Amino acid sequence: MDVPKLSHGRRGTSPMPRARYGIDEALADIKRLHQEIQSQEIRSQKIRPAWQSFALGFAIGAVFFAAAIAGVRLLG
């Protein structure tokens, strides 16, 4: 009984199967994938990173703190 030898390279393996669909279908898939990537990029640009919200709140708090200090000095 002949047992096929195992091969670790491309030799001895079966040839690559032919493509299941044509160029038109492949181009349509690429276009669809490109549109999905663009829509994900647009969505990710709309989301503000957490540090920006923190920085904005810190700046507003600092302005109010400075105004409170100035008010105490002027009135007190």
C-alpha positions in Angstrom: 0.0 0.0 0.0 1.5 3.3 -1.1 1.2 6.1 1.5 1.7 9.7 0.2 4.6 11.5 1.9 3.8 14.6 3.8 5.3 17.8 2.4 6.1 21.0 4.2 6.5 23.1 1.1 4.5 23.8 -2.1 5.8 20.6 -3.7 3.4 17.7 -3.5 0.4 19.8 -2.6 -2.6 20.1 -4.8 -2.8 23.1 -7.1 -4.7 26.2 -6.0 -8.4 25.9 -6.7 -9.8 28.2 -9.4 -11.5 31.4 -8.4 -15.2 30.9 -7.6 -16.3 34.2 -9.1 -15.3 36.5 -11.9 -13.7 39.9 -12.0 -17.0 41.8 -11.9 -18.0 40.1 -8.6 -14.5 40.7 -7.1 -14.6 44.4 -8.1 -18.1 44.7 -6.5 -16.8 43.1 -3.3 -13.8 45.5 -3.2 -16.1 48.5 -3.8 -18.4 47.3 -1.0 -15.5 46.8 1.4 -14.1 50.3 0.5 -17.5 51.9 1.3 -17.7 50.0 4.7 -14.2 51.2 5.6 -15.1 54.8 4.7 -18.3 54.7 6.8 -16.3 53.3 9.8 -13.8 56.1 9.4 -16.6 58.7 9.4 -18.1 57.1 12.5 -14.8 57.1 14.3 -14.2 60.8 13.5 -17.5 61.7 15.1 -16.6 60.1 18.4 -14.6 62.4 20.6 -11.7 60.8 22.6 -12.2 60.7 26.4 -9.2 63.0 27.0 -10.8 65.8 24.9 -13.9 65.9 27.1 -11.7 65.9 30.2 -9.6 68.7 28.9 -12.6 70.8 28.0 -14.1 70.3 31.5 -10.8 71.1 33.2 -10.5 74.3 31.2 -14.0 75.4 32.0 -13.4 74.6 35.7 -10.1 76.5 35.7 -11.9 79.6 34.3 -14.6 79.5 36.9 -12.0 78.9 39.7 -10.0 81.9 38.5 -13.2 84.0 38.3 -14.1 83.0 41.9 -10.6 83.9 43.1 -10.7 87.3 41.4 -14.2 88.0 42.8 -13.1 87.2 46.3 -10.1 89.5 46.0 -12.1 92.4 44.6 -15.0 92.0 47.0 -13.3 90.8 50.0 
